Amino acid sequence: MYTWLRSGLFLLPPEVAHDIALNALSAGRMVGVPRLMGGCSRSAPVTVLGLDFPNPVGLAAGLDKNGDHIDALGDLGFGFIEVGTVTPRPQPGNPKPRMFRLPEHQALINRLGFNNKGVDHLVERLKRRRFSGIVGANIGKQKDTPVERAADDYRHCLEKVYPHCDYVTVNISSPNTANLRALQDTGPLAELLGELVGLGHDLAARHERTCPILVKIAPDWDEAALAASLDVIGQSGIDGLIATNTTLDRQAVDGHAHAGETGGLSGAPVKPRADQTLATARRILGSDFPIIGLGGITCGADAADKKRCGANLVQIYTGFIYKGPRLIGECLDAWNAA
């Protein structure tokens, strides 16, 4: 079914196709369309971050930025769904066009720029969800907030979403908000994570529940810088890591008509970098530190590679756009066999 639908959707501009697909999926939920597309949902429970995941295959942030389609996406068979990135106030993001398909490479380039309806809208959607799996909220800074005041935005969003989701991801690695990746440098990173871990402890006491906080990193560090930042992450008290976000490198798609577009490259070309970052993170952070593997998963074998590199869970996004819901089952089968 999805192969036929994709052929039509790919005739449309990427963002138009994205909105049509999600709205149709939510509308079709009333008659069971998402469950039909996802097939028989299989349980493969795993406990990570103190949370009980129905299965280890999740949807990465970015597809459902505002939490408007959590239940419909959940019906496809995901064990967990991450919504966002969300900012304190609504913002339109970068000028269009800002998303580009590279089908020959099973890849996308985007420079969306945290377009979203704001954290208050997301909170209302989180309150209304019926999905029984795990839901994470991905938070970021406002485009017009100076990077030296970024912590204010992260604190604001963390306080808002903390009571209403199962975990929170701190996004400091998108390449599409000016200077955001500067927060990955060891000094700013230690300061930001220290503030958020401290606030997390206060919020846990206030709400009488623990909501783990994770940080999402990029695949574009050199080895020394990555090791230094991972040391900071390991010592910060943060609960977990997502490795990785999109890449700025274009070597793998050199010569493609869209290769010169600014933005983050996702999909199959990012897998080698993402896997290397993941394996390094596991080596430096140790065997017990929770890590979600993300980047370049387009088939079940890719998910199994993430497990072998040290991931406790995996997330998909671009591969899901190209392959559809059957990728969830493929990843789960390969994960269980690995």
SULTAMO-V360973 format. One record per residue. N is the residue number from 1. SS is DSSP state (@ for helix, = for strand, . for the rest). NEAR is the number of other C-alpha atoms within 8 Angstrom. D_LAST is the distance of its C-alpha to the last C-alpha in Angstrom with 2 decimals. Layout:
# SULTAMO-V360973
n	ss	near	d_last
N	SS	NEAR	D_LAST
N	SS	NEAR	D_LAST
This chain:
# SULTAMO-V360973
n	ss	near	d_last
1	.	5	28.33
2	@	9	26.80
3	@	8	27.27
4	@	7	30.93
5	@	8	31.30
6	@	9	29.76
7	@	8	32.28
8	@	8	35.04
9	@	9	33.67
10	.	9	33.17
11	.	6	36.91
12	.	8	37.56
13	.	7	37.35
14	@	10	33.92
15	@	7	35.27
16	@	8	37.35
17	@	11	34.45
18	@	8	32.33
19	@	8	35.12
20	@	8	35.86
21	@	9	32.27
22	@	9	31.84
23	@	9	35.32
24	@	8	34.85
25	@	12	31.58
26	@	12	33.42
27	@	7	36.45
28	@	10	34.46
29	@	11	32.92
30	@	7	36.19
31	@	5	35.55
32	.	8	31.80
33	@	10	30.80
34	@	13	27.68
35	@	13	26.34
36	@	9	27.21
37	@	11	25.42
38	@	12	22.27
39	.	9	22.21
40	.	7	21.28
41	.	8	19.79
42	.	6	16.97
43	.	6	16.71
44	.	7	13.62
45	.	9	15.65
46	=	9	14.79
47	=	8	17.59
48	=	9	17.90
49	.	8	21.31
50	.	5	22.89
51	=	8	22.11
52	=	9	20.53
53	=	13	18.33
54	.	12	18.10
55	.	13	14.63
56	.	14	12.84
57	=	14	13.92
58	=	13	17.41
59	=	12	20.29
60	.	12	21.57
61	.	13	25.24
62	.	9	27.72
63	.	9	27.40
64	.	12	29.36
65	.	13	31.47
66	.	14	33.96
67	.	11	32.04
68	.	8	34.01
69	.	10	31.19
70	@	12	28.85
71	@	10	29.33
72	@	11	29.03
73	@	13	25.80
74	@	13	24.46
75	.	11	25.31
76	.	14	22.82
77	.	15	19.94
78	.	14	18.93
79	.	13	18.01
80	=	16	20.20
81	=	16	22.73
82	=	13	24.34
83	=	17	27.92
84	=	15	30.30
85	=	15	31.12
86	=	18	34.40
87	.	16	37.54
88	.	12	40.57
89	.	9	42.68
90	.	10	42.04
91	=	11	41.93
92	.	7	41.85
93	.	9	39.64
94	.	9	40.46
95	.	5	42.72
96	.	5	41.43
97	.	5	40.00
98	.	9	37.05
99	=	12	33.95
100	=	10	33.25
101	=	9	30.85
102	=	11	29.62
103	@	7	28.20
104	@	5	28.00
105	@	9	25.45
106	.	13	23.71
107	=	15	25.20
108	=	13	27.77
109	=	15	30.33
110	=	11	31.83
111	.	12	34.59
112	.	10	35.04
113	.	9	36.18
114	.	14	35.16
115	.	12	37.17
116	=	14	37.18
117	.	11	39.59
118	.	13	39.60
119	@	14	38.15
120	@	9	40.67
121	@	9	39.57
122	@	13	35.91
123	@	11	36.93
124	@	8	38.78
125	@	11	35.80
126	@	10	33.56
127	@	7	36.23
128	@	6	36.28
129	.	8	32.61
130	.	5	31.54
131	.	9	27.77
132	.	4	26.30
133	.	11	23.12
134	=	13	23.10
135	=	11	25.34
136	=	13	25.66
137	=	15	28.75
138	=	14	28.75
139	=	15	32.12
140	.	14	34.05
141	.	10	37.57
142	.	11	40.42
143	.	8	41.24
144	.	4	44.77
145	.	9	43.91
146	.	6	44.52
147	@	9	41.47
148	@	5	43.44
149	@	8	43.68
150	@	11	40.11
151	@	9	39.49
152	@	7	42.06
153	@	14	40.00
154	@	13	36.75
155	@	10	38.67
156	@	9	40.32
157	@	14	37.15
158	@	11	35.35
159	@	9	38.30
160	@	10	38.36
161	@	12	34.75
162	@	12	33.95
163	@	9	35.30
164	@	8	33.74
165	.	12	30.02
166	.	12	27.05
167	=	12	26.32
168	=	16	28.05
169	=	12	26.86
170	=	12	29.42
171	=	12	29.32
172	.	12	30.98
173	.	11	29.17
174	.	12	30.42
175	.	13	32.45
176	.	10	34.79
177	.	9	36.95
178	.	7	39.36
179	.	7	38.72
180	@	11	35.81
181	@	11	33.54
182	@	8	36.32
183	@	12	35.04
184	@	11	32.04
185	.	10	34.55
186	@	10	34.53
187	@	6	37.94
188	@	10	37.62
189	@	13	34.00
190	@	11	35.05
191	@	8	38.02
192	@	10	36.22
193	@	12	33.33
194	@	10	35.89
195	@	9	37.96
196	@	11	35.15
197	@	12	33.74
198	@	8	37.31
199	@	9	37.88
200	@	10	34.68
201	@	8	36.09
202	@	8	39.36
203	@	11	37.77
204	@	11	35.75
205	@	8	39.05
206	@	6	40.90
207	@	7	38.57
208	.	7	37.48
209	.	7	33.79
210	.	5	31.10
211	.	12	29.42
212	=	11	26.89
213	=	13	27.65
214	=	13	25.18
215	=	12	26.08
216	=	14	24.73
217	=	13	25.13
218	.	12	25.61
219	.	12	23.93
220	.	8	27.38
221	.	8	28.34
222	.	6	29.16
223	@	6	27.45
224	@	7	30.34
225	@	9	30.80
226	@	10	27.14
227	@	11	27.18
228	@	9	30.48
229	@	12	29.41
230	@	11	26.20
231	@	10	28.53
232	@	11	30.68
233	@	12	27.85
234	@	9	26.73
235	@	7	30.36
236	@	10	31.31
237	.	9	30.10
238	.	13	28.06
239	.	10	25.26
240	=	13	22.36
241	=	11	21.48
242	=	13	20.33
243	=	16	19.44
244	.	14	20.88
245	.	14	23.84
246	.	13	25.31
247	=	12	26.71
248	.	9	30.31
249	.	7	29.49
250	.	8	30.49
251	@	5	29.89
252	@	6	27.12
253	@	9	29.46
254	.	7	32.71
255	.	5	35.31
256	.	7	34.13
257	.	5	37.00
258	.	9	35.40
259	.	9	34.09
260	.	5	37.15
261	.	6	36.68
262	.	7	36.27
263	.	10	33.39
264	=	13	29.66
265	=	15	27.43
266	=	15	24.15
267	=	17	21.61
268	@	13	19.99
269	@	13	22.41
270	@	13	21.45
271	@	11	17.76
272	@	8	18.55
273	@	9	20.82
274	@	14	18.67
275	@	13	15.64
276	@	9	18.22
277	@	12	19.83
278	@	15	16.73
279	@	10	15.94
280	@	9	19.67
281	@	11	19.82
282	@	14	17.24
283	@	8	19.23
284	@	9	22.53
285	@	11	21.90
286	.	8	20.13
287	.	7	17.21
288	.	5	18.82
289	.	9	19.83
290	=	11	18.25
291	=	13	16.92
292	=	13	16.13
293	=	16	14.62
294	=	15	16.82
295	.	17	18.17
296	.	16	17.60
297	.	14	14.91
298	.	14	16.31
299	.	10	13.53
300	@	14	10.09
301	@	8	8.81
302	@	11	10.71
303	@	14	9.08
304	@	13	5.61
305	@	9	8.25
306	@	14	9.85
307	@	13	7.36
308	@	8	7.52
309	@	11	11.19
310	.	11	11.67
311	.	14	11.82
312	.	11	12.31
313	=	11	12.85
314	=	13	13.24
315	=	12	16.43
316	=	14	17.60
317	.	12	21.18
318	@	14	22.34
319	@	17	19.59
320	@	12	20.57
321	@	7	24.16
322	@	9	23.53
323	@	11	21.17
324	.	10	22.15
325	.	12	20.67
326	@	10	18.45
327	@	13	16.12
328	@	11	15.38
329	@	9	14.14
330	@	10	12.19
331	@	15	10.35
332	@	13	9.92
333	@	9	8.70
334	@	12	6.01
335	@	11	5.22
336	@	6	5.62
337	@	6	3.81
338	.	7	0.00
